[in-house]
C-alpha cells in the first residue's frame, strides 16, 4: 500500500508518518528521517501522499534545525471528524468534533440510562444523524465514534460489565450495533477514564503518572501510568467509590454494600444527609447551591466528604505514586472546601517520599471533558501505528476515489 519505492508492508506506509505527526513525535521532515531512518525518496513519497490527501499540513512556521529552517508538519485537524457521546445517568450529550479536538456542534437528550441499550443507542444514532445534517457532513468523514458510559467497560469488547447503574446493558454488543448504522470504528469507555484522559492531555501533557478522581453523583477514578490508561483485567480499575471504609454501621450504598466511599462522599450521599437535616437537596448541584451560600452544615458535610476521599486517595498514592492528582466532577465546584479535606488526609497518611513533589489540584476541563475525552480516545486509538492505515485508506478513497 502506497509503496512505489519498492518497500512492502505496513512498516513503510504513509500511516506510520501520519501516526508520528498526530502524536507530536515528529514536527519536520528531518525528524521523520531521524526517527524512522528511511531514505529521503521514501519519505518524500509517503509524505507527499499525506500532503496531497490533506491529512497533514506543512505550516509556514519554522523550527530551528541546526541549518536551514524546517517547515513544521501538523495533523490537519479538519480532514476528519469524530462522533462523540457522553451518556450520563439522566442525560446524553452528543457532539461532532474536529481533530483538535474542538466541538463543532452538539446537542443534549434527556433520557435515563435505565431505558436500556436499544432505546439509548437509538437516540444516540438519531442525534448523530441530525448533527451531521445540521453541519452538512457525512458519517463517511468520521474516523470513529467515541462513547462514554457511567459503568465499568470491557474496552476490548466494547461492552458494559456489571454490576452497574446500567441495568440491562451487560454483554450488549455496543460497537456492532453502532457500526451497523455508521460503518466506522467504535470505542466504548468508562466515563471517568475519559475525564482523566481529557484532563491529562489538555492540562498536564508532560505528566506521566496521573490520578483523576471524579466526585459527583458517584465516585470513581481514572489512572494513567506512563501516560496510558490503566483499565485492569475486567475494566474495573479505579472503582474507588466502592471501597469500604472501616467502621460499624456504615450507610447503605447503591451497590447494596454498607460503608462504601460513595455512600459517604458522593453527591447523592451528601444530599441524603442534607435532607435529614431539613434541607431540600436531591443531587450534587443542590449541595453546591448550599455551599456557595456558605451554609455551615453543608460546608461541614463537604469537608467531611473530602476527608473520606482523602482516605482512598492516600491509598492510591501509596500504591501508584502519582505526581499529579486532580479532583473533578460536580462536587469539585465546592473547591477548597472539598480539596482541603483530601489534602489533609493524603499528607497525613502518605510517606514523605510520595508526597514531596505531589500536586493535588482541581479539574479544569469543565462540562466538555467527557465529550472531548471520547474524541481523544478515538483519535489516539485510530491514529496509532498499526491502526492508522484504515484512516489513510478510507480518506484516500474519499479524496481520490480509490
TORKOL-4160 file (C-alpha; in steps of 0.2 Angstrom, whole numbers, padded with zeros to 4 digits, m for minus):
402
<pt num="1" X="0000" Y="0000" Z="0000"/>
<pt num="2" X="0007" Y="0017" Z="m0005"/>
<pt num="3" X="0023" Y="0008" Z="m0010"/>
<pt num="4" X="0030" Y="0014" Z="m0026"/>
<pt num="5" X="0048" Y="0014" Z="m0019"/>
<pt num="6" X="0049" Y="m0005" Z="m0019"/>
<pt num="7" X="0046" Y="m0007" Z="0000"/>
<pt num="8" X="0032" Y="m0019" Z="0006"/>
<pt num="9" X="0022" Y="m0020" Z="0022"/>
<pt num="10" X="0014" Y="m0008" Z="0034"/>
<pt num="11" X="0031" Y="m0003" Z="0042"/>
<pt num="12" X="0035" Y="0008" Z="0027"/>
<pt num="13" X="0017" Y="0015" Z="0024"/>
<pt num="14" X="0011" Y="0033" Z="0025"/>
<pt num="15" X="0001" Y="0028" Z="0040"/>
<pt num="16" X="0017" Y="0027" Z="0050"/>
<pt num="17" X="0021" Y="0045" Z="0047"/>
<pt num="18" X="0003" Y="0050" Z="0050"/>
<pt num="19" X="0004" Y="0042" Z="0067"/>
<pt num="20" X="0020" Y="0050" Z="0072"/>
<pt num="21" X="0014" Y="0068" Z="0066"/>
<pt num="22" X="m0003" Y="0065" Z="0075"/>
<pt num="23" X="0006" Y="0060" Z="0091"/>
<pt num="24" X="0018" Y="0075" Z="0090"/>
<pt num="25" X="0033" Y="0064" Z="0090"/>
<pt num="26" X="0039" Y="0072" Z="0073"/>
<pt num="27" X="0037" Y="0090" Z="0068"/>
<pt num="28" X="0048" Y="0091" Z="0052"/>
<pt num="29" X="0055" Y="0080" Z="0038"/>
<pt num="30" X="0072" Y="0079" Z="0046"/>
<pt num="31" X="0063" Y="0072" Z="0062"/>
<pt num="32" X="0055" Y="0058" Z="0051"/>
<pt num="33" X="0072" Y="0053" Z="0045"/>
<pt num="34" X="0079" Y="0053" Z="0062"/>
<pt num="35" X="0065" Y="0043" Z="0070"/>
<pt num="36" X="0062" Y="0031" Z="0055"/>
<pt num="37" X="0079" Y="0030" Z="0046"/>
<pt num="38" X="0070" Y="0030" Z="0029"/>
<pt num="39" X="0078" Y="0036" Z="0013"/>
<pt num="40" X="0074" Y="0054" Z="0008"/>
<pt num="41" X="0065" Y="0047" Z="m0008"/>
<pt num="42" X="0053" Y="0036" Z="0003"/>
<pt num="43" X="0049" Y="0050" Z="0015"/>
<pt num="44" X="0045" Y="0062" Z="0001"/>
<pt num="45" X="0034" Y="0049" Z="m0007"/>
<pt num="46" X="0024" Y="0044" Z="0009"/>
<pt num="47" X="0023" Y="0062" Z="0015"/>
<pt num="48" X="0018" Y="0069" Z="m0002"/>
<pt num="49" X="0003" Y="0057" Z="m0002"/>
<pt num="50" X="m0002" Y="0063" Z="0015"/>
<pt num="51" X="0000" Y="0082" Z="0010"/>
<pt num="52" X="m0010" Y="0079" Z="m0006"/>
<pt num="53" X="m0024" Y="0070" Z="0003"/>
<pt num="54" X="m0025" Y="0084" Z="0016"/>
<pt num="55" X="m0021" Y="0073" Z="0030"/>
<pt num="56" X="m0005" Y="0083" Z="0035"/>
<pt num="57" X="m0001" Y="0101" Z="0033"/>
<pt num="58" X="0016" Y="0109" Z="0031"/>
<pt num="59" X="0014" Y="0126" Z="0040"/>
<pt num="60" X="0024" Y="0142" Z="0036"/>
<pt num="61" X="0030" Y="0142" Z="0054"/>
<pt num="62" X="0048" Y="0136" Z="0055"/>
<pt num="63" X="0059" Y="0127" Z="0068"/>
<pt num="64" X="0077" Y="0129" Z="0072"/>
<pt num="65" X="0085" Y="0114" Z="0063"/>
<pt num="66" X="0104" Y="0117" Z="0065"/>
<pt num="67" X="0105" Y="0123" Z="0047"/>
<pt num="68" X="0091" Y="0129" Z="0036"/>
<pt num="69" X="0074" Y="0132" Z="0044"/>
<pt num="70" X="0062" Y="0117" Z="0044"/>
<pt num="71" X="0044" Y="0119" Z="0039"/>
<pt num="72" X="0033" Y="0112" Z="0053"/>
<pt num="73" X="0022" Y="0097" Z="0050"/>
<pt num="74" X="0005" Y="0096" Z="0058"/>
<pt num="75" X="m0010" Y="0085" Z="0058"/>
<pt num="76" X="m0024" Y="0093" Z="0048"/>
<pt num="77" X="m0037" Y="0094" Z="0061"/>
<pt num="78" X="m0051" Y="0097" Z="0049"/>
<pt num="79" X="m0048" Y="0082" Z="0037"/>
<pt num="80" X="m0060" Y="0071" Z="0048"/>
<pt num="81" X="m0072" Y="0072" Z="0062"/>
<pt num="82" X="m0076" Y="0062" Z="0077"/>
<pt num="83" X="m0094" Y="0057" Z="0083"/>
<pt num="84" X="m0094" Y="0058" Z="0102"/>
<pt num="85" X="m0107" Y="0054" Z="0115"/>
<pt num="86" X="m0106" Y="0056" Z="0134"/>
<pt num="87" X="m0120" Y="0046" Z="0142"/>
<pt num="88" X="m0125" Y="0051" Z="0159"/>
<pt num="89" X="m0137" Y="0043" Z="0171"/>
<pt num="90" X="m0151" Y="0056" Z="0166"/>
<pt num="91" X="m0144" Y="0065" Z="0151"/>
<pt num="92" X="m0135" Y="0061" Z="0135"/>
<pt num="93" X="m0123" Y="0074" Z="0127"/>
<pt num="94" X="m0119" Y="0072" Z="0109"/>
<pt num="95" X="m0106" Y="0081" Z="0098"/>
<pt num="96" X="m0096" Y="0081" Z="0082"/>
<pt num="97" X="m0078" Y="0087" Z="0085"/>
<pt num="98" X="m0064" Y="0090" Z="0074"/>
<pt num="99" X="m0047" Y="0083" Z="0077"/>
<pt num="100" X="m0040" Y="0096" Z="0088"/>
<pt num="101" X="m0052" Y="0091" Z="0096"/>
<pt num="102" X="m0064" Y="0105" Z="0097"/>
<pt num="103" X="m0083" Y="0104" Z="0097"/>
<pt num="104" X="m0091" Y="0109" Z="0080"/>
<pt num="105" X="m0109" Y="0106" Z="0085"/>
<pt num="106" X="m0118" Y="0097" Z="0100"/>
<pt num="107" X="m0135" Y="0093" Z="0107"/>
<pt num="108" X="m0142" Y="0086" Z="0123"/>
<pt num="109" X="m0155" Y="0072" Z="0125"/>
<pt num="110" X="m0165" Y="0070" Z="0141"/>
<pt num="111" X="m0166" Y="0051" Z="0144"/>
<pt num="112" X="m0162" Y="0040" Z="0159"/>
<pt num="113" X="m0149" Y="0026" Z="0156"/>
<pt num="114" X="m0161" Y="0014" Z="0164"/>
<pt num="115" X="m0171" Y="0014" Z="0147"/>
<pt num="116" X="m0159" Y="0001" Z="0141"/>
<pt num="117" X="m0147" Y="m0001" Z="0127"/>
<pt num="118" X="m0158" Y="m0001" Z="0112"/>
<pt num="119" X="m0168" Y="0015" Z="0116"/>
<pt num="120" X="m0152" Y="0024" Z="0122"/>
<pt num="121" X="m0142" Y="0019" Z="0107"/>
<pt num="122" X="m0156" Y="0023" Z="0095"/>
<pt num="123" X="m0157" Y="0041" Z="0102"/>
<pt num="124" X="m0138" Y="0042" Z="0100"/>
<pt num="125" X="m0139" Y="0037" Z="0082"/>
<pt num="126" X="m0153" Y="0048" Z="0078"/>
<pt num="127" X="m0144" Y="0063" Z="0087"/>
<pt num="128" X="m0128" Y="0060" Z="0077"/>
<pt num="129" X="m0138" Y="0059" Z="0060"/>
<pt num="130" X="m0146" Y="0076" Z="0065"/>
<pt num="131" X="m0130" Y="0084" Z="0070"/>
<pt num="132" X="m0122" Y="0078" Z="0053"/>
<pt num="133" X="m0136" Y="0085" Z="0043"/>
<pt num="134" X="m0135" Y="0102" Z="0053"/>
<pt num="135" X="m0117" Y="0105" Z="0048"/>
<pt num="136" X="m0118" Y="0097" Z="0031"/>
<pt num="137" X="m0106" Y="0082" Z="0035"/>
<pt num="138" X="m0107" Y="0064" Z="0032"/>
<pt num="139" X="m0103" Y="0049" Z="0043"/>
<pt num="140" X="m0090" Y="0044" Z="0030"/>
<pt num="141" X="m0079" Y="0058" Z="0036"/>
<pt num="142" X="m0079" Y="0051" Z="0054"/>
<pt num="143" X="m0063" Y="0042" Z="0059"/>
<pt num="144" X="m0074" Y="0034" Z="0073"/>
<pt num="145" X="m0087" Y="0035" Z="0086"/>
<pt num="146" X="m0082" Y="0038" Z="0105"/>
<pt num="147" X="m0094" Y="0033" Z="0118"/>
<pt num="148" X="m0093" Y="0036" Z="0137"/>
<pt num="149" X="m0103" Y="0026" Z="0149"/>
<pt num="150" X="m0106" Y="0028" Z="0168"/>
<pt num="151" X="m0101" Y="0010" Z="0171"/>
<pt num="152" X="m0086" Y="m0002" Z="0171"/>
<pt num="153" X="m0082" Y="m0006" Z="0152"/>
<pt num="154" X="m0073" Y="m0020" Z="0144"/>
<pt num="155" X="m0063" Y="m0009" Z="0132"/>
<pt num="156" X="m0058" Y="m0023" Z="0120"/>
<pt num="157" X="m0075" Y="m0030" Z="0118"/>
<pt num="158" X="m0084" Y="m0013" Z="0120"/>
<pt num="159" X="m0097" Y="m0020" Z="0132"/>
<pt num="160" X="m0103" Y="m0015" Z="0149"/>
<pt num="161" X="m0098" Y="m0027" Z="0163"/>
<pt num="162" X="m0109" Y="m0027" Z="0179"/>
<pt num="163" X="m0114" Y="m0023" Z="0192"/>
<pt num="164" X="m0118" Y="m0005" Z="0187"/>
<pt num="165" X="m0131" Y="0008" Z="0186"/>
<pt num="166" X="m0134" Y="0002" Z="0168"/>
<pt num="167" X="m0145" Y="m0012" Z="0171"/>
<pt num="168" X="m0149" Y="m0022" Z="0156"/>
<pt num="169" X="m0133" Y="m0017" Z="0147"/>
<pt num="170" X="m0122" Y="m0032" Z="0152"/>
<pt num="171" X="m0114" Y="m0040" Z="0137"/>
<pt num="172" X="m0124" Y="m0030" Z="0125"/>
<pt num="173" X="m0113" Y="m0028" Z="0109"/>
<pt num="174" X="m0112" Y="m0009" Z="0108"/>
<pt num="175" X="m0099" Y="m0007" Z="0094"/>
<pt num="176" X="m0108" Y="m0019" Z="0082"/>
<pt num="177" X="m0125" Y="m0010" Z="0085"/>
<pt num="178" X="m0117" Y="0007" Z="0080"/>
<pt num="179" X="m0106" Y="0000" Z="0066"/>
<pt num="180" X="m0122" Y="m0007" Z="0058"/>
<pt num="181" X="m0128" Y="0011" Z="0056"/>
<pt num="182" X="m0112" Y="0021" Z="0053"/>
<pt num="183" X="m0099" Y="0008" Z="0047"/>
<pt num="184" X="m0085" Y="0017" Z="0057"/>
<pt num="185" X="m0074" Y="0011" Z="0071"/>
<pt num="186" X="m0082" Y="0012" Z="0088"/>
<pt num="187" X="m0073" Y="0015" Z="0105"/>
<pt num="188" X="m0083" Y="0012" Z="0121"/>
<pt num="189" X="m0075" Y="0018" Z="0138"/>
<pt num="190" X="m0080" Y="0021" Z="0156"/>
<pt num="191" X="m0084" Y="0039" Z="0158"/>
<pt num="192" X="m0071" Y="0043" Z="0172"/>
<pt num="193" X="m0057" Y="0036" Z="0161"/>
<pt num="194" X="m0062" Y="0049" Z="0148"/>
<pt num="195" X="m0062" Y="0063" Z="0160"/>
<pt num="196" X="m0045" Y="0058" Z="0166"/>
<pt num="197" X="m0039" Y="0057" Z="0148"/>
<pt num="198" X="m0045" Y="0074" Z="0144"/>
<pt num="199" X="m0039" Y="0082" Z="0159"/>
<pt num="200" X="m0022" Y="0074" Z="0157"/>
<pt num="201" X="m0019" Y="0078" Z="0139"/>
<pt num="202" X="m0026" Y="0096" Z="0139"/>
<pt num="203" X="m0019" Y="0102" Z="0156"/>
<pt num="204" X="m0005" Y="0090" Z="0161"/>
<pt num="205" X="0003" Y="0085" Z="0145"/>
<pt num="206" X="0020" Y="0081" Z="0152"/>
<pt num="207" X="0014" Y="0071" Z="0167"/>
<pt num="208" X="0017" Y="0053" Z="0165"/>
<pt num="209" X="0009" Y="0047" Z="0182"/>
<pt num="210" X="m0008" Y="0054" Z="0184"/>
<pt num="211" X="m0023" Y="0051" Z="0195"/>
<pt num="212" X="m0040" Y="0058" Z="0192"/>
<pt num="213" X="m0055" Y="0057" Z="0204"/>
<pt num="214" X="m0072" Y="0061" Z="0199"/>
<pt num="215" X="m0083" Y="0067" Z="0214"/>
<pt num="216" X="m0101" Y="0069" Z="0208"/>
<pt num="217" X="m0117" Y="0059" Z="0209"/>
<pt num="218" X="m0105" Y="0044" Z="0211"/>
<pt num="219" X="m0087" Y="0042" Z="0215"/>
<pt num="220" X="m0074" Y="0035" Z="0203"/>
<pt num="221" X="m0056" Y="0037" Z="0197"/>
<pt num="222" X="m0045" Y="0036" Z="0181"/>
<pt num="223" X="m0027" Y="0030" Z="0182"/>
<pt num="224" X="m0014" Y="0035" Z="0169"/>
<pt num="225" X="0003" Y="0026" Z="0171"/>
<pt num="226" X="0017" Y="0031" Z="0158"/>
<pt num="227" X="0003" Y="0042" Z="0150"/>
<pt num="228" X="m0008" Y="0026" Z="0146"/>
<pt num="229" X="m0025" Y="0022" Z="0153"/>
<pt num="230" X="m0024" Y="0008" Z="0166"/>
<pt num="231" X="m0041" Y="m0002" Z="0164"/>
<pt num="232" X="m0037" Y="m0018" Z="0174"/>
<pt num="233" X="m0042" Y="m0035" Z="0169"/>
<pt num="234" X="m0060" Y="m0033" Z="0168"/>
<pt num="235" X="m0061" Y="m0014" Z="0166"/>
<pt num="236" X="m0064" Y="m0011" Z="0184"/>
<pt num="237" X="m0048" Y="m0002" Z="0189"/>
<pt num="238" X="m0051" Y="0014" Z="0198"/>
<pt num="239" X="m0068" Y="0010" Z="0205"/>
<pt num="240" X="m0063" Y="0018" Z="0222"/>
<pt num="241" X="m0082" Y="0023" Z="0225"/>
<pt num="242" X="m0085" Y="0005" Z="0231"/>
<pt num="243" X="m0070" Y="0003" Z="0243"/>
<pt num="244" X="m0077" Y="0001" Z="0260"/>
<pt num="245" X="m0072" Y="0012" Z="0274"/>
<pt num="246" X="m0069" Y="0003" Z="0290"/>
<pt num="247" X="m0081" Y="0005" Z="0304"/>
<pt num="248" X="m0098" Y="m0002" Z="0311"/>
<pt num="249" X="m0115" Y="0003" Z="0304"/>
<pt num="250" X="m0109" Y="0011" Z="0288"/>
<pt num="251" X="m0123" Y="0019" Z="0277"/>
<pt num="252" X="m0131" Y="0008" Z="0263"/>
<pt num="253" X="m0123" Y="0011" Z="0246"/>
<pt num="254" X="m0132" Y="0010" Z="0229"/>
<pt num="255" X="m0122" Y="m0006" Z="0226"/>
<pt num="256" X="m0130" Y="m0015" Z="0241"/>
<pt num="257" X="m0115" Y="m0015" Z="0252"/>
<pt num="258" X="m0113" Y="m0005" Z="0268"/>
<pt num="259" X="m0100" Y="0009" Z="0271"/>
<pt num="260" X="m0094" Y="0012" Z="0253"/>
<pt num="261" X="m0084" Y="0028" Z="0250"/>
<pt num="262" X="m0099" Y="0033" Z="0238"/>
<pt num="263" X="m0111" Y="0031" Z="0252"/>
<pt num="264" X="m0102" Y="0044" Z="0262"/>
<pt num="265" X="m0094" Y="0056" Z="0250"/>
<pt num="266" X="m0104" Y="0056" Z="0234"/>
<pt num="267" X="m0117" Y="0070" Z="0228"/>
<pt num="268" X="m0132" Y="0058" Z="0232"/>
<pt num="269" X="m0125" Y="0054" Z="0249"/>
<pt num="270" X="m0122" Y="0072" Z="0254"/>
<pt num="271" X="m0139" Y="0077" Z="0248"/>
<pt num="272" X="m0146" Y="0062" Z="0258"/>
<pt num="273" X="m0138" Y="0069" Z="0274"/>
<pt num="274" X="m0144" Y="0087" Z="0270"/>
<pt num="275" X="m0162" Y="0081" Z="0268"/>
<pt num="276" X="m0160" Y="0073" Z="0285"/>
<pt num="277" X="m0156" Y="0090" Z="0292"/>
<pt num="278" X="m0171" Y="0098" Z="0284"/>
<pt num="279" X="m0164" Y="0105" Z="0268"/>
<pt num="280" X="m0171" Y="0102" Z="0250"/>
<pt num="281" X="m0157" Y="0093" Z="0241"/>
<pt num="282" X="m0159" Y="0080" Z="0228"/>
<pt num="283" X="m0142" Y="0080" Z="0219"/>
<pt num="284" X="m0124" Y="0086" Z="0219"/>
<pt num="285" X="m0129" Y="0103" Z="0211"/>
<pt num="286" X="m0140" Y="0106" Z="0226"/>
<pt num="287" X="m0126" Y="0103" Z="0238"/>
<pt num="288" X="m0116" Y="0116" Z="0228"/>
<pt num="289" X="m0130" Y="0129" Z="0230"/>
<pt num="290" X="m0129" Y="0127" Z="0249"/>
<pt num="291" X="m0110" Y="0128" Z="0249"/>
<pt num="292" X="m0110" Y="0144" Z="0239"/>
<pt num="293" X="m0122" Y="0151" Z="0251"/>
<pt num="294" X="m0110" Y="0147" Z="0265"/>
<pt num="295" X="m0122" Y="0136" Z="0274"/>
<pt num="296" X="m0112" Y="0129" Z="0289"/>
<pt num="297" X="m0120" Y="0112" Z="0289"/>
<pt num="298" X="m0117" Y="0110" Z="0270"/>
<pt num="299" X="m0099" Y="0115" Z="0272"/>
<pt num="300" X="m0096" Y="0103" Z="0286"/>
<pt num="301" X="m0103" Y="0089" Z="0276"/>
<pt num="302" X="m0092" Y="0093" Z="0261"/>
<pt num="303" X="m0077" Y="0094" Z="0271"/>
<pt num="304" X="m0080" Y="0078" Z="0279"/>
<pt num="305" X="m0083" Y="0070" Z="0262"/>
<pt num="306" X="m0066" Y="0077" Z="0257"/>
<pt num="307" X="m0058" Y="0068" Z="0271"/>
<pt num="308" X="m0066" Y="0052" Z="0266"/>
<pt num="309" X="m0060" Y="0054" Z="0248"/>
<pt num="310" X="m0043" Y="0058" Z="0256"/>
<pt num="311" X="m0043" Y="0041" Z="0264"/>
<pt num="312" X="m0044" Y="0031" Z="0247"/>
<pt num="313" X="m0033" Y="0044" Z="0238"/>
<pt num="314" X="m0019" Y="0041" Z="0251"/>
<pt num="315" X="m0020" Y="0023" Z="0247"/>
<pt num="316" X="m0018" Y="0026" Z="0229"/>
<pt num="317" X="m0003" Y="0037" Z="0232"/>
<pt num="318" X="0005" Y="0023" Z="0241"/>
<pt num="319" X="0000" Y="0010" Z="0228"/>
<pt num="320" X="0003" Y="0020" Z="0212"/>
<pt num="321" X="0014" Y="0035" Z="0217"/>
<pt num="322" X="0006" Y="0048" Z="0205"/>
<pt num="323" X="0015" Y="0065" Z="0203"/>
<pt num="324" X="m0002" Y="0074" Z="0200"/>
<pt num="325" X="m0019" Y="0071" Z="0207"/>
<pt num="326" X="m0034" Y="0080" Z="0200"/>
<pt num="327" X="m0051" Y="0081" Z="0208"/>
<pt num="328" X="m0065" Y="0084" Z="0196"/>
<pt num="329" X="m0084" Y="0081" Z="0194"/>
<pt num="330" X="m0098" Y="0091" Z="0200"/>
<pt num="331" X="m0093" Y="0092" Z="0218"/>
<pt num="332" X="m0076" Y="0099" Z="0213"/>
<pt num="333" X="m0086" Y="0115" Z="0212"/>
<pt num="334" X="m0085" Y="0116" Z="0231"/>
<pt num="335" X="m0067" Y="0120" Z="0228"/>
<pt num="336" X="m0056" Y="0122" Z="0243"/>
<pt num="337" X="m0070" Y="0116" Z="0255"/>
<pt num="338" X="m0068" Y="0099" Z="0247"/>
<pt num="339" X="m0050" Y="0099" Z="0242"/>
<pt num="340" X="m0044" Y="0104" Z="0260"/>
<pt num="341" X="m0051" Y="0088" Z="0267"/>
<pt num="342" X="m0042" Y="0077" Z="0253"/>
<pt num="343" X="m0025" Y="0086" Z="0256"/>
<pt num="344" X="m0027" Y="0084" Z="0275"/>
<pt num="345" X="m0028" Y="0065" Z="0274"/>
<pt num="346" X="m0017" Y="0062" Z="0260"/>
<pt num="347" X="m0002" Y="0072" Z="0268"/>
<pt num="348" X="m0006" Y="0064" Z="0285"/>
<pt num="349" X="m0007" Y="0046" Z="0279"/>
<pt num="350" X="0006" Y="0045" Z="0265"/>
<pt num="351" X="0025" Y="0044" Z="0266"/>
<pt num="352" X="0035" Y="0060" Z="0263"/>
<pt num="353" X="0044" Y="0052" Z="0248"/>
<pt num="354" X="0027" Y="0050" Z="0239"/>
<pt num="355" X="0021" Y="0067" Z="0243"/>
<pt num="356" X="0037" Y="0078" Z="0242"/>
<pt num="357" X="0033" Y="0084" Z="0224"/>
<pt num="358" X="0015" Y="0078" Z="0224"/>
<pt num="359" X="0002" Y="0091" Z="0217"/>
<pt num="360" X="m0016" Y="0090" Z="0221"/>
<pt num="361" X="m0027" Y="0101" Z="0211"/>
<pt num="362" X="m0045" Y="0104" Z="0205"/>
<pt num="363" X="m0050" Y="0099" Z="0187"/>
<pt num="364" X="m0050" Y="0112" Z="0174"/>
<pt num="365" X="m0060" Y="0104" Z="0159"/>
<pt num="366" X="m0077" Y="0108" Z="0165"/>
<pt num="367" X="m0093" Y="0100" Z="0157"/>
<pt num="368" X="m0084" Y="0097" Z="0140"/>
<pt num="369" X="m0072" Y="0084" Z="0147"/>
<pt num="370" X="m0082" Y="0069" Z="0144"/>
<pt num="371" X="m0086" Y="0073" Z="0125"/>
<pt num="372" X="m0068" Y="0079" Z="0122"/>
<pt num="373" X="m0061" Y="0063" Z="0131"/>
<pt num="374" X="m0072" Y="0052" Z="0120"/>
<pt num="375" X="m0065" Y="0061" Z="0104"/>
<pt num="376" X="m0047" Y="0060" Z="0111"/>
<pt num="377" X="m0049" Y="0041" Z="0114"/>
<pt num="378" X="m0055" Y="0039" Z="0096"/>
<pt num="379" X="m0040" Y="0049" Z="0089"/>
<pt num="380" X="m0027" Y="0040" Z="0099"/>
<pt num="381" X="m0034" Y="0023" Z="0095"/>
<pt num="382" X="m0036" Y="0026" Z="0077"/>
<pt num="383" X="m0020" Y="0036" Z="0074"/>
<pt num="384" X="m0008" Y="0024" Z="0082"/>
<pt num="385" X="0004" Y="0014" Z="0071"/>
<pt num="386" X="m0005" Y="m0002" Z="0066"/>
<pt num="387" X="m0022" Y="0006" Z="0066"/>
<pt num="388" X="m0020" Y="0022" Z="0056"/>
<pt num="389" X="m0019" Y="0013" Z="0040"/>
<pt num="390" X="m0038" Y="0011" Z="0039"/>
<pt num="391" X="m0039" Y="0030" Z="0042"/>
<pt num="392" X="m0027" Y="0033" Z="0027"/>
<pt num="393" X="m0036" Y="0021" Z="0016"/>
<pt num="394" X="m0054" Y="0027" Z="0020"/>
<pt num="395" X="m0048" Y="0045" Z="0017"/>
<pt num="396" X="m0039" Y="0042" Z="0001"/>
<pt num="397" X="m0054" Y="0033" Z="m0006"/>
<pt num="398" X="m0065" Y="0048" Z="m0001"/>
<pt num="399" X="m0052" Y="0061" Z="m0008"/>
<pt num="400" X="m0045" Y="0052" Z="m0023"/>
<pt num="401" X="m0059" Y="0040" Z="m0027"/>
<pt num="402" X="m0048" Y="0024" Z="m0024"/>
